């Protein structure tokens, strides 16, 4: 009798391999997408910090943050829309970074006192004044 050698894979072996790959992809892909989204948050926070510093420099020069609007031109930040409003006859301001595109649902602000707030976050905004990248808790 001739001993025939089998070559290749059976259908069951192939289906098990496909199932394992699908499970791994189902776990890894959402985690990777969340990581990519969180890596884009700091650009808005950096833009707000820089803007607040420039507003303070303008205040030192003129004694107000602006009369009909914020004195300093708004910065551009990738995936964010930056806005500013003055209050108390130019003696206060609030700058806000609102997420756009992939960062829709993220909103951060800073005011003339340096108070940083997470106004909106997809995982819930913290109850204390801080900028949170992770959601309902303040980052250290």
Protein Blocks (a to p, Z undefined) as FASTA:
>chain_A
ZZdddedjdfklmmmmmmmmmmmmmmmmmmmmmmmmmmmmmmmmmmmmmmmmmmmmmmmm
nopabjkbcfbacdddehiacddddeehhiaccdddddehjlgoiacdddfkopacdfba
fkbpafbdcddfklmaccZZ
